[in-house]
Amino acid sequence: MVISTNDIKNGTVLDLDGQLWNVIWFQHHKPGKGNTVVRTKLKHVLSGKVVDKTFNSDTKVESAEVDRRDMQYLYQDGDNYIFMDEGTFEQLPIPAETVGDAKDFMLENQTATIALHEGNALYIDLPASVELKVTYTEPGLQGDRSTGGTKPATLETGREIQVPLFISEGETVKVDTRNGDYLGRISDK
């Protein structure tokens, strides 16, 4: 499908010279002289490489047809992660390279959005934050310090993040899935 560069939005997948690129940032820019341009940051769907690319305004580019489906993560089988389409109950194995860092924030039976192109999984979109249990952390030591300190904590997925000193084992914390930052403690109800 051919679209104008004026129609580019975040999440649009472009087919440039047979390569699929996901638009992660764009800006329409009108320089003092000359025509308007569209500046973009493109992420290669397979390799994850990020490049800056500028298009002239109203240029035609090829857009890839991407089907985004909510799927439930079932389990890991060797190097594949098995997801199930919640509508058809069809199971789809997705290679570890495609799953990438998302594995650090996925629990079994959790729903994620899978982007598919011609039946192949391109990438996984998780919610902006998830709640995970702390399985191991050292006890926090109180001392004289001017700012809040942090310590490493291992989450139930195996990911290690930095948490405030008051967090203890067994507590549930909210974690940003984009960068792995601690966002807060979840109180038990």
C-alpha positions as CSV (number, residue, x, y, z in Angstrom):
1,M,0.0,0.0,0.0
2,V,1.4,3.4,-1.0
3,I,1.0,6.3,1.4
4,S,2.1,9.9,1.5
5,T,4.9,10.9,4.0
6,N,2.3,13.4,5.4
7,D,0.3,10.3,6.6
8,I,3.2,8.8,8.6
9,K,2.4,8.2,12.3
10,N,4.1,6.4,15.2
11,G,3.6,2.7,14.7
12,T,3.4,2.9,10.9
13,V,5.5,0.1,9.3
14,L,7.2,1.2,6.1
15,D,8.6,-1.1,3.4
16,L,11.8,0.6,2.2
17,D,13.8,-1.3,-0.4
18,G,12.4,-4.6,0.8
19,Q,13.2,-3.9,4.5
20,L,10.5,-3.4,7.1
21,W,11.0,-0.3,9.3
22,N,8.7,0.8,12.2
23,V,8.2,4.5,12.7
24,I,9.0,5.3,16.4
25,W,9.1,9.1,16.1
26,F,8.2,11.6,13.4
27,Q,8.1,15.4,13.0
28,H,6.9,17.7,10.2
29,H,9.5,20.4,9.8
30,K,9.3,23.6,7.8
31,P,12.8,25.1,7.4
32,G,13.2,28.8,6.8
33,K,13.7,28.2,3.1
34,G,12.6,25.3,1.0
35,N,9.9,22.7,1.3
36,T,8.5,21.0,4.3
37,V,10.2,17.7,5.3
38,V,9.2,14.9,7.5
39,R,11.9,13.8,9.9
40,T,11.6,10.2,11.3
41,K,13.3,7.8,13.6
42,L,12.9,4.3,12.1
43,K,13.5,1.0,13.9
44,H,14.4,-2.0,11.7
45,V,11.8,-4.6,12.5
46,L,14.1,-7.6,12.5
47,S,17.5,-6.2,13.7
48,G,16.2,-3.4,16.0
49,K,18.7,-0.9,14.5
50,V,17.4,2.7,14.7
51,V,18.1,5.2,12.0
52,D,17.1,8.8,11.3
53,K,15.6,9.4,7.9
54,T,14.2,12.6,6.4
55,F,11.6,12.5,3.6
56,N,10.4,15.4,1.4
57,S,6.8,16.3,2.2
58,D,4.2,14.5,0.1
59,T,6.6,11.9,-1.1
60,K,5.0,8.5,-1.7
61,V,6.4,5.6,0.3
62,E,5.4,1.9,0.6
63,S,3.5,1.0,3.7
64,A,3.6,-2.7,4.9
65,E,0.3,-4.3,5.9
66,V,0.7,-5.2,9.6
67,D,-2.0,-7.1,11.5
68,R,-1.9,-6.4,15.3
69,R,-3.6,-9.0,17.4
70,D,-4.0,-9.5,21.1
71,M,-2.5,-12.8,22.0
72,Q,-2.0,-14.6,25.3
73,Y,1.5,-15.8,26.3
74,L,1.3,-19.5,27.2
75,Y,4.8,-20.8,27.8
76,Q,8.4,-21.1,26.6
77,D,9.4,-24.1,24.5
78,G,13.1,-24.1,23.8
79,D,14.0,-21.0,21.8
80,N,10.3,-20.3,21.0
81,Y,7.7,-18.5,23.1
82,I,4.2,-19.9,22.5
83,F,1.3,-17.4,22.1
84,M,-2.4,-18.1,21.6
85,D,-4.7,-16.0,19.5
86,E,-7.6,-15.2,21.9
87,G,-10.1,-15.2,19.1
88,T,-9.2,-18.4,17.2
89,F,-7.3,-20.2,19.9
90,E,-4.6,-20.8,17.3
91,Q,-1.1,-21.2,18.8
92,L,1.8,-19.3,17.3
93,P,5.5,-20.0,18.2
94,I,7.6,-16.8,18.2
95,P,11.4,-17.0,18.2
96,A,13.4,-15.6,21.1
97,E,15.0,-13.0,18.8
98,T,11.6,-11.5,18.0
99,V,10.5,-11.5,21.6
100,G,13.7,-9.7,22.6
101,D,13.6,-7.9,26.0
102,A,9.8,-8.3,26.3
103,K,10.6,-11.7,27.9
104,D,11.8,-9.9,31.0
105,F,8.3,-8.5,31.6
106,M,6.0,-11.4,30.4
107,L,4.3,-13.8,32.7
108,E,2.4,-16.9,31.6
109,N,-1.3,-16.1,30.7
110,Q,-0.5,-12.4,30.2
111,T,-1.9,-10.7,27.1
112,A,0.4,-8.9,24.6
113,T,-0.2,-7.3,21.2
114,I,1.7,-9.2,18.5
115,A,2.4,-7.4,15.1
116,L,2.2,-9.8,12.2
117,H,3.2,-9.3,8.6
118,E,2.4,-12.1,6.1
119,G,1.9,-14.5,9.0
120,N,5.3,-13.8,10.6
121,A,5.6,-12.1,14.0
122,L,7.5,-8.8,13.7
123,Y,7.5,-7.5,17.3
124,I,5.7,-7.6,20.6
125,D,3.9,-4.6,22.2
126,L,3.5,-4.9,26.0
127,P,1.5,-2.5,28.1
128,A,3.6,0.5,29.2
129,S,3.9,-1.0,32.7
130,V,3.5,-4.4,34.4
131,E,3.2,-5.6,38.0
132,L,5.8,-8.2,39.0
133,K,6.7,-9.8,42.3
134,V,10.2,-9.4,43.8
135,T,11.7,-12.8,44.3
136,Y,15.1,-11.8,45.7
137,T,16.6,-8.6,47.2
138,E,19.0,-7.9,50.0
139,P,17.5,-6.3,53.1
140,G,17.7,-2.5,52.9
141,L,20.2,-0.9,55.3
142,Q,19.2,2.4,56.9
143,G,22.0,4.9,57.1
144,D,22.7,8.6,56.8
145,R,22.2,9.7,53.3
146,S,20.7,12.8,51.7
147,T,18.8,11.1,49.0
148,G,16.9,7.8,48.7
149,G,19.2,4.9,47.9
150,T,18.5,2.0,45.6
151,K,19.5,-1.7,45.6
152,P,19.2,-4.5,43.0
153,A,16.1,-6.7,43.1
154,T,15.3,-9.8,41.0
155,L,11.8,-10.1,39.6
156,E,9.8,-13.3,39.1
157,T,10.7,-13.2,35.4
158,G,14.4,-13.2,36.2
159,R,15.0,-9.5,35.3
160,E,17.1,-7.5,37.7
161,I,16.1,-3.9,38.4
162,Q,17.0,-1.1,40.8
163,V,14.4,-0.6,43.6
164,P,14.3,1.7,46.7
165,L,15.8,0.3,49.9
166,F,12.4,-0.2,51.6
167,I,11.3,-2.9,49.0
168,S,11.5,-6.4,50.4
169,E,11.2,-9.9,49.0
170,G,7.6,-11.0,48.1
171,E,6.4,-7.4,47.4
172,T,4.8,-6.6,44.1
173,V,6.2,-3.6,42.1
174,K,5.2,-1.7,39.0
175,V,7.8,-1.7,36.3
176,D,8.1,0.3,33.1
177,T,8.4,-2.2,30.2
178,R,10.2,0.2,27.9
179,N,13.3,0.7,30.1
180,G,12.9,-1.6,33.1
181,D,12.6,1.3,35.6
182,Y,10.9,0.9,39.0
183,L,7.6,2.9,39.0
184,G,6.2,2.1,42.4
185,R,5.1,-0.4,45.0
186,I,1.7,-2.2,44.7
187,S,0.0,-2.5,48.0
188,D,-1.7,-5.8,48.8
189,K,-5.5,-5.4,48.9
